[in-house]
Amino acid sequence: MKSKICGISDSKTLKFITSHPSSPEFIGFIVNYPKSKRYVEVDKLKNLLKIDKKNSLYVAVLVKPDQKILEDIKSLPFDYYQVYDCEPDEIKRIKEKYNKKIITAFTIQNSNDVNKYKLYKNITDIYLFDGKGYEKSMSFKHSLLKNLNFSKQVMLAGNIQVDDKLENYKKIADIVDISGGVETSGIKDISKIEIFLNKIKQVNDET
């Protein structure tokens, strides 16, 4: 099981994560969604991303991105664009123009929301299933994903907590995406990140 830590906005936390012996496969940054307390302005982002990603991949989290933000970040060292609220043809244009791998994000309330993944199967590299809350980390019924053959990697988000039984997610997802679950009072908490990364390692060591 792979992991992603999302909503990184300060250099101290980023250096800790990238240098960790069990660093996550993915690290996410909120690029164009000011409603989120984890949002990072482009100028700050440019400095933050000078930190060596080492064994991790950097992900730009984009909510219906416009041309300006896509141009502003095109030279930054992102490996993936994680895109919310875009139609398949929009994502296809982004993927082709900027030559990035794509995580297509779906906010889930019912099975109809899940089934939208079929529209994106030819353009996405990873499917992300998230709650409806955006910046509020709302959960959804993970059982909606069971018994579906996605044929791509599945990332799971939506109010995942550091004290969850992470091994249970392995049955339905390839990648666990945590954000608020490794925070205290809305700020990334290195002690919780340490627990999360060690738990992921333990799950993988046991299988």
PyRosetta script that sets phi, psi and omega in degrees:
from pyrosetta import init, pose_from_sequence

init()
pose = pose_from_sequence("MKSKICGISDSKTLKFITSHPSSPEFIGFIVNYPKSKRYVEVDKLKNLLKIDKKNSLYVAVLVKPDQKILEDIKSLPFDYYQVYDCEPDEIKRIKEKYNKKIITAFTIQNSNDVNKYKLYKNITDIYLFDGKGYEKSMSFKHSLLKNLNFSKQVMLAGNIQVDDKLENYKKIADIVDISGGVETSGIKDISKIEIFLNKIKQVNDET")
pose.set_psi(1, 128.3)
pose.set_omega(1, 178.3)
pose.set_phi(2, -91.7)
pose.set_psi(2, 169.7)
pose.set_omega(2, -178.9)
pose.set_phi(3, -137.1)
pose.set_psi(3, 155.6)
pose.set_omega(3, 174.2)
pose.set_phi(4, -136.5)
pose.set_psi(4, 133.4)
pose.set_omega(4, 172.2)
pose.set_phi(5, -110.6)
pose.set_psi(5, 123.4)
pose.set_omega(5, -172.1)
pose.set_phi(6, -113.5)
pose.set_psi(6, 156.2)
pose.set_omega(6, 175.1)
pose.set_phi(7, 81.9)
pose.set_psi(7, 32.4)
pose.set_omega(7, 177.7)
pose.set_phi(8, -78.2)
pose.set_psi(8, 134.8)
pose.set_omega(8, -175.8)
pose.set_phi(9, -139.4)
pose.set_psi(9, 5.0)
pose.set_omega(9, 179.4)
pose.set_phi(10, -139.1)
pose.set_psi(10, 152.2)
pose.set_omega(10, -172.9)
pose.set_phi(11, -70.2)
pose.set_psi(11, -35.4)
pose.set_omega(11, -179.2)
pose.set_phi(12, -60.3)
pose.set_psi(12, -47.4)
pose.set_omega(12, -179.9)
pose.set_phi(13, -65.6)
pose.set_psi(13, -42.3)
pose.set_omega(13, -178.1)
pose.set_phi(14, -63.8)
pose.set_psi(14, -42.6)
pose.set_omega(14, 178.4)
pose.set_phi(15, -62.9)
pose.set_psi(15, -39.8)
pose.set_omega(15, 177.9)
pose.set_phi(16, -61.3)
pose.set_psi(16, -45.6)
pose.set_omega(16, -176.3)
pose.set_phi(17, -67.6)
pose.set_psi(17, -47.2)
pose.set_omega(17, -176.3)
pose.set_phi(18, -68.0)
pose.set_psi(18, -26.2)
pose.set_omega(18, -179.3)
pose.set_phi(19, -91.3)
pose.set_psi(19, -5.3)
pose.set_omega(19, -176.6)
pose.set_phi(20, -67.9)
pose.set_psi(20, 139.5)
pose.set_omega(20, 179.3)
pose.set_phi(21, -61.9)
pose.set_psi(21, -22.1)
pose.set_omega(21, 175.4)
pose.set_phi(22, -117.7)
pose.set_psi(22, 46.5)
pose.set_omega(22, -176.3)
pose.set_phi(23, -56.7)
pose.set_psi(23, 148.6)
pose.set_omega(23, -178.7)
pose.set_phi(24, -70.6)
pose.set_psi(24, 155.7)
pose.set_omega(24, 176.6)
pose.set_phi(25, -67.8)
pose.set_psi(25, -31.0)
pose.set_omega(25, -175.1)
pose.set_phi(26, -130.6)
pose.set_psi(26, 140.6)
pose.set_omega(26, 173.7)
pose.set_phi(27, -128.9)
pose.set_psi(27, 125.2)
pose.set_omega(27, -174.4)
pose.set_phi(28, -106.5)
pose.set_psi(28, 146.5)
pose.set_omega(28, 179.4)
pose.set_phi(29, -129.6)
pose.set_psi(29, 132.8)
pose.set_omega(29, -179.1)
pose.set_phi(30, -84.2)
pose.set_psi(30, 109.2)
pose.set_omega(30, -165.9)
pose.set_phi(31, -96.5)
pose.set_psi(31, -33.0)
pose.set_omega(31, -172.4)
pose.set_phi(32, -141.9)
pose.set_psi(32, 33.1)
pose.set_omega(32, -176.9)
pose.set_phi(33, -130.0)
pose.set_psi(33, 82.0)
pose.set_omega(33, -174.4)
pose.set_phi(34, -61.4)
pose.set_psi(34, -19.4)
pose.set_omega(34, 178.0)
pose.set_phi(35, -63.5)
pose.set_psi(35, -23.4)
pose.set_omega(35, -179.4)
pose.set_phi(36, -82.4)
pose.set_psi(36, 136.6)
pose.set_omega(36, 176.5)
pose.set_phi(37, -69.3)
pose.set_psi(37, -9.9)
pose.set_omega(37, -179.9)
pose.set_phi(38, -96.2)
pose.set_psi(38, 2.6)
pose.set_omega(38, -178.3)
pose.set_phi(39, -61.3)
pose.set_psi(39, 138.2)
pose.set_omega(39, 178.5)
pose.set_phi(40, -122.0)
pose.set_psi(40, 122.1)
pose.set_omega(40, 177.7)
pose.set_phi(41, -67.1)
pose.set_psi(41, 154.5)
pose.set_omega(41, -171.6)
pose.set_phi(42, -58.3)
pose.set_psi(42, -43.3)
pose.set_omega(42, -178.2)
pose.set_phi(43, -62.2)
pose.set_psi(43, -40.9)
pose.set_omega(43, 177.7)
pose.set_phi(44, -68.4)
pose.set_psi(44, -37.8)
pose.set_omega(44, -179.7)
pose.set_phi(45, -61.0)
pose.set_psi(45, -40.8)
pose.set_omega(45, -179.4)
pose.set_phi(46, -59.3)
pose.set_psi(46, -40.2)
pose.set_omega(46, 177.6)
pose.set_phi(47, -72.1)
pose.set_psi(47, -41.8)
pose.set_omega(47, -177.4)
pose.set_phi(48, -61.0)
pose.set_psi(48, -41.0)
pose.set_omega(48, -175.1)
pose.set_phi(49, -79.9)
pose.set_psi(49, 3.1)
pose.set_omega(49, 170.5)
pose.set_phi(50, -73.4)
pose.set_psi(50, -17.0)
pose.set_omega(50, 177.5)
pose.set_phi(51, -69.4)
pose.set_psi(51, 129.8)
pose.set_omega(51, -176.2)
pose.set_phi(52, -61.2)
pose.set_psi(52, 123.6)
pose.set_omega(52, -179.1)
pose.set_phi(53, -72.9)
pose.set_psi(53, -16.3)
pose.set_omega(53, 179.4)
pose.set_phi(54, 52.5)
pose.set_psi(54, -112.0)
pose.set_omega(54, -175.0)
pose.set_phi(55, -92.6)
pose.set_psi(55, 0.4)
pose.set_omega(55, -176.9)
pose.set_phi(56, -99.2)
pose.set_psi(56, 167.2)
pose.set_omega(56, 174.9)
pose.set_phi(57, -114.4)
pose.set_psi(57, 138.1)
pose.set_omega(57, -178.5)
pose.set_phi(58, -92.7)
pose.set_psi(58, 134.6)
pose.set_omega(58, -175.9)
pose.set_phi(59, -121.5)
pose.set_psi(59, 125.7)
pose.set_omega(59, 172.7)
pose.set_phi(60, -89.4)
pose.set_psi(60, 118.6)
pose.set_omega(60, 178.2)
pose.set_phi(61, -91.2)
pose.set_psi(61, 119.3)
pose.set_omega(61, -171.4)
pose.set_phi(62, -128.3)
pose.set_psi(62, 124.8)
pose.set_omega(62, 176.5)
pose.set_phi(63, -103.7)
pose.set_psi(63, 111.1)
pose.set_omega(63, -177.8)
pose.set_phi(64, 40.0)
pose.set_psi(64, 64.7)
pose.set_omega(64, -174.1)
pose.set_phi(65, -68.0)
pose.set_psi(65, 141.8)
pose.set_omega(65, 175.1)
pose.set_phi(66, -94.6)
pose.set_psi(66, 175.0)
pose.set_omega(66, -175.8)
pose.set_phi(67, -61.3)
pose.set_psi(67, -35.5)
pose.set_omega(67, -175.7)
pose.set_phi(68, -63.8)
pose.set_psi(68, -49.1)
pose.set_omega(68, -177.5)
pose.set_phi(69, -66.0)
pose.set_psi(69, -36.9)
pose.set_omega(69, 179.3)
pose.set_phi(70, -63.9)
pose.set_psi(70, -37.5)
pose.set_omega(70, 177.1)
pose.set_phi(71, -71.8)
pose.set_psi(71, -37.7)
pose.set_omega(71, -178.8)
pose.set_phi(72, -63.8)
pose.set_psi(72, -31.0)
pose.set_omega(72, -174.7)
pose.set_phi(73, -106.3)
pose.set_psi(73, 2.9)
pose.set_omega(73, -170.2)
pose.set_phi(74, -63.8)
pose.set_psi(74, -24.9)
pose.set_omega(74, -179.5)
pose.set_phi(75, -94.5)
pose.set_psi(75, -0.4)
pose.set_omega(75, -178.8)
pose.set_phi(76, -80.8)
pose.set_psi(76, 154.1)
pose.set_omega(76, -170.4)
pose.set_phi(77, -81.1)
pose.set_psi(77, 52.0)
pose.set_omega(77, 176.4)
pose.set_phi(78, -83.9)
pose.set_psi(78, 138.7)
pose.set_omega(78, 177.0)
pose.set_phi(79, -94.1)
pose.set_psi(79, -32.0)
pose.set_omega(79, -179.0)
pose.set_phi(80, -132.6)
pose.set_psi(80, 148.6)
pose.set_omega(80, 165.5)
pose.set_phi(81, -108.5)
pose.set_psi(81, 122.7)
pose.set_omega(81, 176.1)
pose.set_phi(82, -98.6)
pose.set_psi(82, 113.1)
pose.set_omega(82, -166.2)
pose.set_phi(83, -116.0)
pose.set_psi(83, 127.6)
pose.set_omega(83, 174.1)
pose.set_phi(84, -106.8)
pose.set_psi(84, 148.5)
pose.set_omega(84, 167.2)
pose.set_phi(85, 61.8)
pose.set_psi(85, 38.0)
pose.set_omega(85, 174.9)
pose.set_phi(86, -123.8)
pose.set_psi(86, 143.4)
pose.set_omega(86, 175.7)
pose.set_phi(87, -73.6)
pose.set_psi(87, 159.5)
pose.set_omega(87, -178.6)
pose.set_phi(88, -54.3)
pose.set_psi(88, -40.5)
pose.set_omega(88, -178.1)
pose.set_phi(89, -68.0)
pose.set_psi(89, -32.1)
pose.set_omega(89, 176.6)
pose.set_phi(90, -65.5)
pose.set_psi(90, -45.3)
pose.set_omega(90, -179.2)
pose.set_phi(91, -65.6)
pose.set_psi(91, -38.4)
pose.set_omega(91, 178.6)
pose.set_phi(92, -59.9)
pose.set_psi(92, -42.8)
pose.set_omega(92, 179.0)
pose.set_phi(93, -63.5)
pose.set_psi(93, -43.7)
pose.set_omega(93, 179.7)
pose.set_phi(94, -61.6)
pose.set_psi(94, -46.3)
pose.set_omega(94, -177.5)
pose.set_phi(95, -61.5)
pose.set_psi(95, -43.7)
pose.set_omega(95, -177.2)
pose.set_phi(96, -73.0)
pose.set_psi(96, -40.2)
pose.set_omega(96, -176.5)
pose.set_phi(97, -71.7)
pose.set_psi(97, -39.9)
pose.set_omega(97, -173.3)
pose.set_phi(98, -104.6)
pose.set_psi(98, -0.9)
pose.set_omega(98, 174.3)
pose.set_phi(99, 53.1)
pose.set_psi(99, 50.5)
pose.set_omega(99, 178.6)
pose.set_phi(100, -117.3)
pose.set_psi(100, 150.5)
pose.set_omega(100, 169.4)
pose.set_phi(101, -73.8)
pose.set_psi(101, 151.7)
pose.set_omega(101, -171.4)
pose.set_phi(102, -120.3)
pose.set_psi(102, 130.3)
pose.set_omega(102, 165.8)
pose.set_phi(103, -105.0)
pose.set_psi(103, 112.2)
pose.set_omega(103, 177.9)
pose.set_phi(104, -89.3)
pose.set_psi(104, 123.5)
pose.set_omega(104, -175.4)
pose.set_phi(105, -100.4)
pose.set_psi(105, 131.1)
pose.set_omega(105, 177.4)
pose.set_phi(106, -118.7)
pose.set_psi(106, 130.3)
pose.set_omega(106, 174.5)
pose.set_phi(107, -95.2)
pose.set_psi(107, 127.8)
pose.set_omega(107, -164.0)
pose.set_phi(108, -113.4)
pose.set_psi(108, 131.6)
pose.set_omega(108, 170.5)
pose.set_phi(109, -125.5)
pose.set_psi(109, -30.9)
pose.set_omega(109, -178.9)
pose.set_phi(110, -150.7)
pose.set_psi(110, -179.1)
pose.set_omega(110, -175.0)
pose.set_phi(111, -66.1)
pose.set_psi(111, -27.2)
pose.set_omega(111, 176.7)
pose.set_phi(112, -62.5)
pose.set_psi(112, -37.6)
pose.set_omega(112, 177.8)
pose.set_phi(113, -65.1)
pose.set_psi(113, -40.0)
pose.set_omega(113, 179.6)
pose.set_phi(114, -63.2)
pose.set_psi(114, -43.6)
pose.set_omega(114, -173.3)
pose.set_phi(115, -66.8)
pose.set_psi(115, -11.3)
pose.set_omega(115, 176.8)
pose.set_phi(116, -63.5)
pose.set_psi(116, -18.7)
pose.set_omega(116, -178.9)
pose.set_phi(117, -56.9)
pose.set_psi(117, -29.3)
pose.set_omega(117, -176.6)
pose.set_phi(118, -61.9)
pose.set_psi(118, -27.6)
pose.set_omega(118, -178.9)
pose.set_phi(119, -72.4)
pose.set_psi(119, -16.9)
pose.set_omega(119, -172.0)
pose.set_phi(120, -113.1)
pose.set_psi(120, 6.9)
pose.set_omega(120, -169.4)
pose.set_phi(121, -65.4)
pose.set_psi(121, -23.9)
pose.set_omega(121, -179.3)
pose.set_phi(122, -89.1)
pose.set_psi(122, -6.2)
pose.set_omega(122, -176.3)
pose.set_phi(123, -123.3)
pose.set_psi(123, -19.4)
pose.set_omega(123, -176.9)
pose.set_phi(124, -92.1)
pose.set_psi(124, 154.1)
pose.set_omega(124, 174.7)
pose.set_phi(125, -101.4)
pose.set_psi(125, -33.3)
pose.set_omega(125, 178.5)
pose.set_phi(126, -138.8)
pose.set_psi(126, 137.2)
pose.set_omega(126, 171.8)
pose.set_phi(127, -92.6)
pose.set_psi(127, 132.5)
pose.set_omega(127, 173.7)
pose.set_phi(128, -115.3)
pose.set_psi(128, 125.0)
pose.set_omega(128, 176.6)
pose.set_phi(129, -109.2)
pose.set_psi(129, 120.5)
pose.set_omega(129, -171.2)
pose.set_phi(130, -128.6)
pose.set_psi(130, 166.1)
pose.set_omega(130, 174.1)
pose.set_phi(131, -75.9)
pose.set_psi(131, 175.8)
pose.set_omega(131, -176.9)
pose.set_phi(132, -81.5)
pose.set_psi(132, -5.2)
pose.set_omega(132, -168.2)
pose.set_phi(133, -81.4)
pose.set_psi(133, -10.8)
pose.set_omega(133, -172.8)
pose.set_phi(134, 53.4)
pose.set_psi(134, -109.3)
pose.set_omega(134, -175.3)
pose.set_phi(135, -72.5)
pose.set_psi(135, -6.6)
pose.set_omega(135, -174.5)
pose.set_phi(136, -99.0)
pose.set_psi(136, 4.6)
pose.set_omega(136, 174.6)
pose.set_phi(137, 51.1)
pose.set_psi(137, 58.7)
pose.set_omega(137, 176.6)
pose.set_phi(138, -86.7)
pose.set_psi(138, 146.0)
pose.set_omega(138, 179.8)
pose.set_phi(139, -90.3)
pose.set_psi(139, 171.1)
pose.set_omega(139, 173.1)
pose.set_phi(140, -146.2)
pose.set_psi(140, 170.9)
pose.set_omega(140, -178.3)
pose.set_phi(141, -74.4)
pose.set_psi(141, 105.4)
pose.set_omega(141, -178.1)
pose.set_phi(142, -65.3)
pose.set_psi(142, -20.8)
pose.set_omega(142, 179.6)
pose.set_phi(143, -63.0)
pose.set_psi(143, -18.3)
pose.set_omega(143, 177.5)
pose.set_phi(144, -63.3)
pose.set_psi(144, -19.5)
pose.set_omega(144, -177.9)
pose.set_phi(145, -92.1)
pose.set_psi(145, -9.9)
pose.set_omega(145, -175.3)
pose.set_phi(146, -67.6)
pose.set_psi(146, 147.3)
pose.set_omega(146, 173.5)
pose.set_phi(147, 65.1)
pose.set_psi(147, 19.9)
pose.set_omega(147, 175.4)
pose.set_phi(148, -105.1)
pose.set_psi(148, 140.8)
pose.set_omega(148, -179.8)
pose.set_phi(149, -101.5)
pose.set_psi(149, 98.0)
pose.set_omega(149, -172.8)
pose.set_phi(150, -83.1)
pose.set_psi(150, -27.5)
pose.set_omega(150, -179.4)
pose.set_phi(151, 61.9)
pose.set_psi(151, 8.0)
pose.set_omega(151, 172.3)
pose.set_phi(152, -135.8)
pose.set_psi(152, 165.4)
pose.set_omega(152, 176.0)
pose.set_phi(153, -65.3)
pose.set_psi(153, 143.5)
pose.set_omega(153, 179.6)
pose.set_phi(154, -114.2)
pose.set_psi(154, 128.0)
pose.set_omega(154, 175.5)
pose.set_phi(155, -107.4)
pose.set_psi(155, 138.4)
pose.set_omega(155, -175.9)
pose.set_phi(156, -119.1)
pose.set_psi(156, 125.9)
pose.set_omega(156, 176.5)
pose.set_phi(157, -132.1)
pose.set_psi(157, -174.6)
pose.set_omega(157, 177.2)
pose.set_phi(158, 106.2)
pose.set_psi(158, 79.6)
pose.set_omega(158, 173.8)
pose.set_phi(159, 62.4)
pose.set_psi(159, 34.4)
pose.set_omega(159, 174.3)
pose.set_phi(160, -74.2)
pose.set_psi(160, 133.9)
pose.set_omega(160, -174.8)
pose.set_phi(161, -113.2)
pose.set_psi(161, 153.4)
pose.set_omega(161, -176.3)
pose.set_phi(162, -65.8)
pose.set_psi(162, -25.1)
pose.set_omega(162, -179.8)
pose.set_phi(163, -95.1)
pose.set_psi(163, 7.5)
pose.set_omega(163, 173.3)
pose.set_phi(164, -64.5)
pose.set_psi(164, 157.6)
pose.set_omega(164, 171.0)
pose.set_phi(165, -79.4)
pose.set_psi(165, 91.6)
pose.set_omega(165, -172.1)
pose.set_phi(166, -62.2)
pose.set_psi(166, -27.1)
pose.set_omega(166, -180.0)
pose.set_phi(167, -62.9)
pose.set_psi(167, -24.4)
pose.set_omega(167, 179.2)
pose.set_phi(168, -67.3)
pose.set_psi(168, -28.1)
pose.set_omega(168, -179.0)
pose.set_phi(169, -73.1)
pose.set_psi(169, -20.0)
pose.set_omega(169, -176.9)
pose.set_phi(170, -63.0)
pose.set_psi(170, -24.8)
pose.set_omega(170, -178.7)
pose.set_phi(171, -71.1)
pose.set_psi(171, -23.7)
pose.set_omega(171, -174.0)
pose.set_phi(172, -122.4)
pose.set_psi(172, -9.8)
pose.set_omega(172, -175.7)
pose.set_phi(173, -143.2)
pose.set_psi(173, 154.9)
pose.set_omega(173, 176.0)
pose.set_phi(174, -93.4)
pose.set_psi(174, -25.9)
pose.set_omega(174, -173.8)
pose.set_phi(175, -136.0)
pose.set_psi(175, 131.7)
pose.set_omega(175, 175.8)
pose.set_phi(176, -102.5)
pose.set_psi(176, 129.1)
pose.set_omega(176, -174.7)
pose.set_phi(177, -114.5)
pose.set_psi(177, 113.6)
pose.set_omega(177, -177.0)
pose.set_phi(178, -118.3)
pose.set_psi(178, 146.2)
pose.set_omega(178, 177.4)
pose.set_phi(179, -140.2)
pose.set_psi(179, -77.6)
pose.set_omega(179, 179.3)
pose.set_phi(180, -62.7)
pose.set_psi(180, -24.9)
pose.set_omega(180, -178.8)
pose.set_phi(181, -68.0)
pose.set_psi(181, -15.2)
pose.set_omega(181, 175.3)
pose.set_phi(182, -114.7)
pose.set_psi(182, 34.5)
pose.set_omega(182, 177.2)
pose.set_phi(183, -122.2)
pose.set_psi(183, 155.6)
pose.set_omega(183, 170.2)
pose.set_phi(184, -127.6)
pose.set_psi(184, 122.1)
pose.set_omega(184, -177.4)
pose.set_phi(185, 54.3)
pose.set_psi(185, 39.4)
pose.set_omega(185, 174.6)
pose.set_phi(186, 80.3)
pose.set_psi(186, 6.7)
pose.set_omega(186, -179.3)
pose.set_phi(187, -122.2)
pose.set_psi(187, 138.3)
pose.set_omega(187, 179.3)
pose.set_phi(188, -55.3)
pose.set_psi(188, 133.8)
pose.set_omega(188, -174.7)
pose.set_phi(189, -115.1)
pose.set_psi(189, 111.1)
pose.set_omega(189, -174.9)
pose.set_phi(190, -60.5)
pose.set_psi(190, -34.1)
pose.set_omega(190, 179.4)
pose.set_phi(191, -65.8)
pose.set_psi(191, -36.5)
pose.set_omega(191, 177.2)
pose.set_phi(192, -72.4)
pose.set_psi(192, -37.0)
pose.set_omega(192, 176.2)
pose.set_phi(193, -61.5)
pose.set_psi(193, -42.2)
pose.set_omega(193, 178.0)
pose.set_phi(194, -58.7)
pose.set_psi(194, -46.1)
pose.set_omega(194, 179.2)
pose.set_phi(195, -61.7)
pose.set_psi(195, -46.2)
pose.set_omega(195, -178.2)
pose.set_phi(196, -60.6)
pose.set_psi(196, -50.0)
pose.set_omega(196, -177.4)
pose.set_phi(197, -64.2)
pose.set_psi(197, -37.7)
pose.set_omega(197, 178.0)
pose.set_phi(198, -68.8)
pose.set_psi(198, -35.5)
pose.set_omega(198, 177.7)
pose.set_phi(199, -67.6)
pose.set_psi(199, -40.0)
pose.set_omega(199, 176.0)
pose.set_phi(200, -60.7)
pose.set_psi(200, -44.5)
pose.set_omega(200, 178.8)
pose.set_phi(201, -60.7)
pose.set_psi(201, -42.0)
pose.set_omega(201, -179.4)
pose.set_phi(202, -63.0)
pose.set_psi(202, -43.4)
pose.set_omega(202, 177.5)
pose.set_phi(203, -58.1)
pose.set_psi(203, -44.1)
pose.set_omega(203, -177.5)
pose.set_phi(204, -71.8)
pose.set_psi(204, -34.4)
pose.set_omega(204, 178.4)
pose.set_phi(205, -67.2)
pose.set_psi(205, -28.2)
pose.set_omega(205, -176.5)
pose.set_phi(206, -82.2)
pose.set_psi(206, -10.6)
pose.set_omega(206, -177.0)
pose.set_phi(207, -113.2)
pose.dump_pdb("model.pdb")
